[in-house]
Amino acid sequence: MGKNIKNLLIKKITEKKAVVGIVGVGYVGESLGRAIAEAGFTTHGFEADEARIRLLKDSLPVNFTLHCDKKLLNNCDIVCVCVPTPLTKENLPNTSILEAAVDEVRQQLKKGQLIIIESSVAPGTTRNIILPILNKGGLRVGCDFFLAFSPERVDPGNSNYSVRNIPKVVGGIEDNSQRLGVVFYGSVVEKVVPVESCEAAELTKVLENVFRLINISLINEIADYARALNINIWEVINAAASKPFGFLAHYPGPGAGGYCIPVLPIYLLDSAKKNNISLPLVELATLSNRKQPEKIANMALTIMNGKLHKSTNGNGIKPQALLVGISYKENLGDTRESVALKIWNKLEEGGVEVHYHDPYVLRLNGFTSSDLNEEFLKKMDMIIVTTPHRNISYETLIASKKPLLDTRGVLNNYTGANIYHI
């Protein structure tokens, strides 16, 4: 029975007659949906945020439509779940959004559907959390429906790589699911990388991001050492990178932000703890990354030096600091897990009044992006470059003669008594 259902779905996929649903049309879901639609599949996006639907609806391919009504999932042959898996306020894994989305899929689950999880999770999540939810409908995985995991790998702001030319890792809950996942993504992307299980695919995404976090934490630590010895760390990195093998350049910064690099190691550590496995290197890298924004804030407070006394002299005047860029990554407006916001909080705790400029985030939490004009910059006691957007006039910042802390290396070619580097 399962083989016949599988073969019918393979036929639909190869003939581009399969209808695809995307649950969650944020950056990941939108990018995936566009690629699937452009590959020739009728594609439906399911999004709870009506404002997001209004924003996107006129810019999508004609065969990619957006909906709020989850009942239309019943019309789909393939359903890709692309909802976020953030951390809680206590810095713990939070799969509640994913579980709720999967339960909505379960309510519309029918025979012959392939469900693919793209959300970033710890190994074992698809089998131990997602599958039991889907099983509540009474259908049998591998026979009546199919389940696979394929981690999203999109890189926001990277024009060289898209869904289509980034290899797609696929792991199935069993062989029929694996085969269907490979056939489907093979119809959309240039290269598919099959792995033997959902757990292997889940760990692939975790490994990619833990690798980044550990190396980012390492280079920030080495940068501290180099600064203490008055060694130019950027020169050292470039020299090391001249070796054609055995070295991959990472660069100092205010810490890793975004929805993957600082988040997935927490999922890994939580899973390791539950399985009585010790991962001390990952623990140290996570702790180091968590402390980096505070370290940057303290550097800024030290540079401002005696100005903090103004807030305690009875006149109520606080020192003013400007954060340049508050999104987690350059040239986009996503502020999830942004280290700039953590630096902001630490500066406020230190008695500083914080302003920001970000051409991609015009408003946030009741604040508005400030214009970089001469009159405004004169009021600042400190400027901190936290996210190196391309369309920022760094010359204007330098010309202000205000203390300027460069956390991203964008001012390495500039010298001046007012310029500080991490």
N, C-alpha and C positions, 0 to 999 in steps of 0.2 A: 504493500500500500504506500509506504513512505517513498519507495523508489519511483513509483508512478507519479506521485505528486511532485517529487523533485524534478523528474524529467519534464513534466508539464511546465514547471516554472522556468527551467533552463530554456525550453523552447520559447517561452514568452520573452525572456531576457535577450536571447540571441536575435529575435525578430523585432526587438525594441517595442514590444507590446505590453511589457510589464509597467504597471503604474507604481510610482515611487512616492512615499510620504516622508517628509522631513519634520520631525518633532523638535521644535526649538529652532527659530530662524534668527539667531544672533549671528555674529561674524562667521562662526564655524558652519552653522546650518545654511546660511546664505551662500557661502562659498561652495559648499558641497552641492546644494540644490542647483546652483547655476551650472556647475560642471555636469551634473546628471542630466539636466534639461538640455544643455548644449550637446550632449552625447546622443540626444534623440528620444529620451524618455519623457512621457507625461509625468510632471512632478507637482506635488502638492506640499506646500509648507504649512505647518500648524504652529501658530504663535499666539500666546495669550495676550501679549502686549499690542493693543489695537493701534497705538501710536506708531509702533514699529511697522505694522502692516501698512499704514498710510504712507509712511516714509519710503517703503520699498516697492510698493505695488506697481508703480509706473516705470520702474527701472529694470524689471526682471524680464527674462525671455518669455515669449508668449505662451510657452508650454509649462511655465513655472508660476502657479497661482498660490495665493496665500489665503488661509482660512483660520477662523477661531473655533469652528464646530468640529470637535474631535470625532464625531460620529462618522465623518467622511473617511476616517482611517480604515473603515471596513471595505472601502473601495480600492484600497492599495494592496499590491502584491508584495511589495518590499517596504519596510518601515525602518528608517534610520533615526536613532535617538541621539540628539546633539545638544542636550541641556547641560547647564553648568553644574559642577560639583565643587562648590566653594568650601572654605573652612568656616567653622563657627567662630563666635567672638572669643571663645576659649582656645582658639587655634587647634581645633580638632576636626577630623573629617566629617563632612556633612553630605550624605547621599539622599537626603529627603526629597530634593527636587527631582532627582533621577528616579527614585522609587515612585513618586507620584505620577511622573510621566509614563513610566512603564505600566503602572496600574491602569492608566487611561488607554494605553495600547491594548492591555489585556481585556478590557471591556469590549473592544471591537475586534478582538482576535478571531480569525477564521482559518479554516483549513487551507493549506498551501501558502501561507504567508512566511516570508523571511524577515526576521527582526534582527537588526544590526545595532549594537551599542557603540557609539563613537565617543561618549563622554569619558573623561580621564578618571580612572579608578584604580584601586589596589588590586593586585592579582587575587583571583577568587571571587570577585564581586559578581561577575556575570553568572557564574555557576551557583554561588551560594546565596545571592540576594535577588538578582534579576529573574533567574529561572523559576524559583519558588513562586514569585508573583505571577508569572505567566502560566504556571501550572494550575493556578486556582481556577482557570477556565475549563479544565477537564480535558483539554487537548494534549496530545503527547508530542514532546519534542523529538525531532528526527523522523517522525512519521506523519503527524498532522501539521505541525509547523516547525520552523527551523530558527536557530539562534546562533549568531556569530558576534565576535567583537573585532572591531577595526579602529584603532586609535586615530583620532584626528591629528594631523601633522601640519596644519596651515601655519604660515609665518606672517602675521599681519605686517603690512608695509613692505614686504619683500616682493619686488616686481619680477624677480628672476624665477621664482618658484610659485606654482599654483597647485590646486588640487590635481590637475591633470598630469603634471610632470614630477610630482613627489611620489615615490614608491608607496604603495598601500599595503600595509601589513594586515593579514587576515587570519584569525583563528576561530574555528568553529567549536560548538559545544559537543558535536560528534561529526562523523564523516560526511553525512549528507549536508549538514549546515556549512561545513568547511567548503565543500565543493560549490555550493550555491553562492557563497560569499566571494569566492575566487572568480567564478564566471561573471557575477554581477559587476564587481569592480574592474575586471578585465575589459568590460564593455565601456568603461568610463575613463580609466587612467592608463598611462603608458606602461606601467609595470606594477605587478602584484607580487608580494612576498608572502607566500603561505607559511604559517607556523603550525605546529601540531596541536595546539589547544588554545582556548580562550585565555588561559592563564599565561601562556607564552606571549600572546599578543598584548595582554595587559601589562606584563612586566617589561616588554619592549619600550612602551611609552614611559613607564616609570624610570627605566634605566637611562633613557635619553636625557631626561630632565634632572635626575640625580647627578649624572655625569657633569652637566652644566653647572649645577649648584656647587658641587664640590670644587670645581676648577675656578669658579667665580670667587668663592670664599678663600681659596688658596691665593689667588692673585691679589686680593685685597689685603691679605695678611703679609704677603711679600712686599706689597707697596708700602705698608707701614714701616717695615724694616728698611726699605730703600730710602724712604724719606728721612728716617732717623740718621742714616749715614750719608745724606745729601747725594744720593745716587738717583739719576733720572730713570724711573721705572719704565717709562714709555720707550726710551732708547734701548733698555735692556730687553724688553719684550720683542721689539723689532729685530734686535740682533739675534735673539733666540729663534725667532720665526724664520730667519734665513736658512736654518737647517732644514733640508728638504724631507726629512723623515723624523718621526719620534717626538714631535712637538706640535701642539695645537694652541695657537695664541688665544688667550683670554685677557681682558683688560679690566683695570680697576674701575670702581664705580660706587655709587651710594647703596648698593645692594641689588639683588634680583627681585623684580616685581612681576606682575602678570598672573595669569590664571593657571600656569603650569609649573614653572621652575621652582617657585617657593612653596607650592601647594602639594605636588605629588610626593615629595620626600616625606611630608607629614602623613600622607596615606600609607606610604611604605613603612614608616616607623610604627604606625598604629597596627598594621598587619603583622609586623615582626614581633611586636610586644604580645599580641594575641597568640602567636605561635612560639613564644619563648625563644626568640632569636635575637641576638645582640648585633646591632649595627652601629658601633661607636663612631666610625668615620662619618656616616650620614648624620648622626646626632650632632656631632661637632660642627659640621658644615651648616646645618640648619640653625644652630645657635649662633654661629658666626654671622650668618646672613641676617638674622633677626636683630643683632646688635649693630649692624653697619649703619643704619639710618641715625641711630643715637650718636654714633661716633662722628658722623658728618655734622650733626647738629652741634655737638660739643666743639668741633673744630671752628664752626662759625661763631659760636659764643666766645671762644678764645680770641678769634680775630677781632671781633667787635670790642673786646677788652673792656675798657672802663665805661662803655656806654650803658651798661645795664643799671648803673647806679641811678640813672634818670628816673627809672620806674619806682624807685624807693625813696626818692628825695622829697616826697610830699607834693610835687607838682603834677603827678599823674601822667607824665609823658613817658611813653614806652619807646624803646629803640625799634626801628622799622627795618624789616627784612623782606626782600623780594625773592620768591622762588620762580625761576625761569623754567617752565615746563613741569606739569604735574601729572601727565599721563604716564603710564608705566613704561612706555616705549616711544621712541622718536617717531614723529610724522603720523601719529594717529591719536584718537581722542579717548582711548580706553583707560580708565583710572583704577581698574581692579587690582588690588594688592599693590598699588603704587607706593614705592618707597618715598616719593616726594611728599605724600600725605603724612607719612610717618615722621619725616623730618619736620614737617609743619607742626605736628603735635608736640614734638620735643622742643622746638623753639618757643612755642607758646608756653609750655611748662617752665621754660627758662626766663619768662617775662618779656618776650618779644612779640610785637604786633606784626603779623605775617600778611603779606600781599602776594599775588601771583600773576604771572603772565603766561598764557598758553593759547596759541591761535587755534588749537583743536578742542579746547575745553573752555568755552566762553563763560559758562556759569557752573558753579558747583557749591552745593550746601549753603546757599544764600550769599556766596561771594561771586564777584565778577572779575574776569580777567582785566588787568590794568594795562593801559597803553604805555609803551616804552618811550615817552617823550621826556624832554630835558627837565621840565618843571617837576614831573612826578619823580624822576630818578634823583633829583636833588634832595628829596625828602628821605631817601633810603639811607640807612646806616650800613647795610650789607646786601649784596646780591649773590645768590647761589644758583649756579646752572645745574639743574637736577635732571632735565631731560633735553637732549641736544637736537631739538627740531631744526630742520634745514632752513625754514623761513623765518629765522630770528636774526635781527641785526646785532650781532655780537660786537661790531665796531661801536655801536651806540652805547652798549653797556661799558665797554672799555673806556670810551671817551668821558663817561660820567665821573671817572676818577674815584669811584666808590670802591671799597674793599670788595673784591670779586673772587668767589671761591668756585673753581671749575672742578666738578666731580666727574666729568665725562671725557676729559682730554680734548675738548673742542678748541681750547685756547693754547694748545701746546706750542704753537708757532708765534705766540705773543709773549712779550716780556714787559714787566712793569712792576713797580713797587706795590701796586694795588691788586695784582693778580696772584692768587694762591692756587696751588694744585694739590690733589690728594695723592 
